[in-house]
Amino acid sequence: MKKNYYGSLCTEMYEILHEQAPKDELEFYLSYARHGQKILEPLCGSGRFLIPFVENNLDITGIDLSSEMLAKLKEKNNNTKVIQEDILKYNTKEKYDYIFISSGSVSLFTDMNLCKKILLKIKSFLKTNGKFVFAVDTISNRCIDDTEYKVKVKVKTKDGLDLYLKTKNYYEIKTQTQFSPSIYELLSDDNVLQIEEMDFQTHLYKYGEMDTILKEIGFTNVKVYSSFSKKIAKNDSCEMFLYECNIN
């Protein structure tokens, strides 16, 4: 079972459910972008944020490890600069004015030492005074624990096949990790054509936790919002923390 990897069935369902970025979230990330800047989107997935940036004539490069996700991106818009790579293994002499990671994807790095290494890597890609903007899930997103797989979502593919997502959840208090092992099943009538397993894990953040990490790493001017309207976060009650920070 692959951890947090978007395979073919996972990608298919993701595209059906999340083909386009939510308007408020897209506008939030676009608000930091300027023409003439070099922009980087790690974990760009199938391009629901990257493609609108391209359509706004912004100079953006995307990175993602999933070949399935990047194939979907290229199907939608082949006029994109994307790299299939693990962010920790990605090396470039290019420095970026603006880097963003959307949709709480930083929470996928549940090993906190690994998370810090990735944040340090991103810091190394920024120009002086460059801006890094990203989101993490909060402990308000904790799911109710259950021990048996249950059907969470059922969709129809473009070929008329049934695609199911079965999942269960449990939360580890000590590490603040939400475990959601998942099974994707593709069926024609009642015949199972394909099965794909995914070990989905997220770290759920407490208020102030990421602030401390960012400052330790050397980010400055750290701001944390509780909404895409840039309302300042004051506690754990919001579903997502949105971070904005710089390097000097």
C-alpha positions in Angstrom: 0.0 0.0 0.0 1.6 3.2 -1.2 1.7 6.2 1.2 0.0 9.4 -0.1 0.7 8.4 -3.7 -2.0 9.3 -6.3 -2.2 6.3 -8.6 -4.4 5.9 -11.6 -7.8 5.2 -9.9 -7.1 7.8 -7.2 -6.2 10.3 -9.9 -9.4 9.4 -11.9 -11.6 10.1 -8.8 -9.7 13.2 -7.9 -10.3 14.6 -11.4 -14.0 13.8 -11.3 -14.4 15.5 -7.9 -11.8 18.3 -8.0 -11.2 19.1 -11.7 -11.1 22.8 -11.0 -9.7 24.8 -8.1 -12.2 26.4 -5.7 -12.6 30.1 -6.8 -11.7 31.6 -3.4 -8.7 29.3 -2.9 -7.4 30.1 -6.4 -7.8 33.8 -6.0 -5.9 33.6 -2.7 -2.9 32.1 -4.3 -3.1 34.3 -7.4 -3.2 37.4 -5.2 0.5 36.9 -4.5 1.6 36.5 -8.1 2.9 39.2 -10.3 3.9 39.2 -14.0 7.6 38.9 -14.5 8.0 36.7 -11.4 9.4 33.2 -11.4 6.8 31.0 -9.7 7.1 27.4 -8.5 4.3 25.1 -7.4 5.6 21.9 -5.7 3.0 19.1 -5.5 1.1 20.6 -8.4 -0.9 17.4 -9.1 -3.1 17.5 -12.1 -2.8 21.3 -12.5 -6.0 22.7 -11.2 -4.0 25.7 -9.8 -1.1 25.6 -12.2 -3.1 25.8 -15.4 -5.1 29.0 -14.3 -1.7 30.6 -13.5 -0.5 29.7 -17.1 -3.7 31.0 -18.5 -3.0 34.3 -16.7 0.3 34.5 -18.5 2.3 33.9 -15.4 5.7 32.2 -15.5 5.1 29.0 -13.4 6.9 25.7 -13.1 5.3 22.7 -11.4 6.8 19.7 -9.6 5.0 16.4 -8.7 6.1 12.8 -8.1 2.9 11.2 -9.5 3.2 10.4 -13.2 -0.5 9.8 -13.3 -1.3 13.3 -12.0 1.1 14.9 -14.4 -0.3 13.0 -17.4 -3.8 14.4 -16.5 -2.3 17.9 -16.4 -0.7 17.5 -19.8 -4.0 16.2 -21.2 -5.7 19.4 -20.1 -2.9 21.8 -21.1 0.3 20.8 -22.8 1.7 24.3 -22.6 3.0 23.9 -19.1 6.5 23.5 -17.5 6.3 20.5 -15.2 8.9 18.2 -13.7 8.3 14.7 -12.3 10.5 14.5 -9.3 10.6 14.1 -5.5 10.9 17.6 -4.2 13.9 16.6 -2.0 15.8 15.3 -5.0 15.0 18.3 -7.2 18.0 20.5 -7.8 18.0 23.7 -9.8 20.1 26.9 -10.0 16.8 28.8 -10.6 15.6 31.1 -7.8 12.0 31.9 -7.5 10.1 35.0 -6.4 7.0 33.1 -5.2 6.5 29.5 -4.2 3.1 28.1 -3.1 1.7 24.7 -2.1 -2.1 24.5 -2.1 -4.8 22.3 -0.6 -3.1 21.5 2.7 -0.6 19.3 0.9 2.2 20.1 3.4 0.2 18.1 5.9 1.0 15.0 3.8 4.6 15.1 5.3 3.7 13.3 8.5 7.4 12.6 9.4 8.2 16.0 11.0 12.0 15.6 10.3 11.2 15.1 6.7 8.8 18.0 6.7 11.5 20.3 8.0 13.9 19.1 5.3 11.4 19.8 2.6 10.7 23.3 4.0 14.5 23.9 4.1 14.7 22.8 0.5 11.9 25.2 -0.5 13.7 28.0 1.3 16.8 27.3 -0.8 14.8 27.9 -4.0 13.6 31.4 -2.9 15.2 34.6 -4.0 16.0 37.1 -1.2 12.6 38.6 -0.2 10.9 35.8 -2.0 7.5 34.7 -0.7 6.3 31.2 0.3 2.6 30.6 0.8 1.0 27.3 1.8 -1.7 25.6 3.8 -1.9 22.9 6.5 -4.8 21.0 8.0 -5.6 21.6 11.6 -6.7 19.3 14.4 -10.2 20.4 13.8 -10.1 18.0 10.8 -9.8 15.0 13.0 -12.1 12.2 11.8 -14.2 9.8 13.9 -12.2 6.6 14.3 -13.7 3.5 12.6 -12.3 0.0 12.2 -14.0 -1.2 9.0 -13.8 0.1 5.5 -16.9 2.0 4.4 -17.9 3.4 1.0 -17.1 7.1 1.2 -17.6 8.1 -2.4 -19.1 6.5 -5.6 -18.7 8.2 -9.0 -19.2 7.3 -12.6 -16.2 7.5 -14.9 -16.4 9.0 -18.4 -16.7 5.4 -19.7 -19.7 4.7 -17.5 -17.9 2.5 -15.0 -18.4 2.7 -11.3 -15.5 3.9 -9.2 -15.7 3.4 -5.4 -13.6 4.8 -2.6 -13.7 2.8 0.6 -11.9 4.2 3.6 -11.5 3.9 7.4 -9.9 6.4 9.8 -8.0 6.4 13.0 -6.1 9.2 14.8 -2.8 8.9 16.7 -2.8 11.5 19.4 1.0 11.4 20.1 2.0 12.2 16.6 -1.1 14.1 15.6 -1.4 11.9 12.5 -4.7 11.1 10.8 -4.5 7.7 9.1 -7.0 7.0 6.4 -6.1 3.8 4.5 -8.2 3.7 1.3 -9.2 1.2 -1.3 -10.3 2.3 -4.8 -12.4 -0.2 -6.8 -13.3 0.1 -10.5 -16.3 -2.0 -11.5 -18.3 -2.8 -14.6 -21.7 -3.9 -13.3 -20.6 -6.1 -10.3 -17.3 -7.2 -11.9 -14.2 -5.7 -10.3 -11.8 -4.6 -13.0 -9.1 -2.9 -10.9 -8.2 -2.4 -7.3 -5.8 0.3 -5.9 -4.8 0.8 -2.3 -3.5 4.0 -0.8 -2.2 4.6 2.7 -3.4 8.2 3.1 -1.9 10.1 6.1 -1.9 13.7 7.2 -0.4 15.6 10.1 -3.0 17.8 11.8 -1.5 21.0 13.2 -2.1 22.8 16.4 -2.2 26.6 16.5 1.4 28.0 16.6 3.1 24.7 15.8 4.1 25.5 12.2 5.0 29.0 13.2 7.7 27.7 15.4 9.1 25.4 12.7 9.2 28.2 10.1 11.1 30.5 12.4 13.6 27.8 13.4 14.3 27.2 9.7 14.8 30.9 9.0 11.6 32.2 7.4 10.6 35.7 8.4 7.5 37.9 8.5 5.4 34.8 9.2 1.7 35.4 9.0 -1.0 32.8 9.5 -4.6 33.1 8.3 -7.7 31.1 9.1 -9.5 31.8 5.8 -8.8 32.7 2.1 -10.0 36.2 2.9 -6.8 36.5 5.0 -8.5 36.7 8.4 -5.8 36.3 11.0 -5.9 32.9 12.8 -6.2 33.0 16.6 -6.9 29.4 17.6 -7.4 25.8 16.4 -11.1 26.3 15.5 -10.5 26.8 11.7 -10.1 23.8 9.4 -6.9 25.1 7.7 -4.0 27.4 8.6 -2.8 29.5 5.6 0.8 30.6 5.9 2.6 33.5 4.3 6.4 34.0 4.9 9.6 35.4 3.4 13.3 35.1 3.6 15.5 38.1 4.0 
